[in-house]
Amino acid sequence: MSPSPATHKIFICGSALRGQPDHGNLQSATFLGTTHTQPRYRLHAAENGWHPAIYEVAEGGIAIPGEIYELTAEQFDYLLANEPPHMYPADVVTETGEVLTAMLYPQELVERHQWEDISHHGGWAAYKAATVAS
């Protein structure tokens, strides 16, 4: 089923995942399934763990797990309006080669603030679970 022109298919991999505190920002968006990106991204804990920061790299990337949703234009606008500062919509490529919109973060800001690289945790939800357990 392909989305209509009035909808957006997005890749969610952070605090709006099911079971995470910002899931409500998706409102009643249609859950389409789970996937991973191709291994060309890094994942950091921005603002000392407040939200994830992903960006694309030429080498040394990981496959980030996430969820795919179909949002109406209104739901997409709401999501954008509630994202943390500096996050921006951009294309990501899934393990199957599908191109979806995701919320990325400027690599230069991650490096400037030296936010923790949490790529080894295997995703945002796994990182948050590990920080609660420790």
Secondary structure, 3 states (H helix, E strand, C coil): CCCCCCEEEEEECCCCCCCCCCHHHHCCCEEEEEEEECCCEEEEEECCCCEEEEEECCCCCECCEEEEEEEEHHHHHHHHHCCCCCCEEEEEEECCCCEEEEEECCHHHHHHHCCCECHHHCCHHHHHHHHHHC
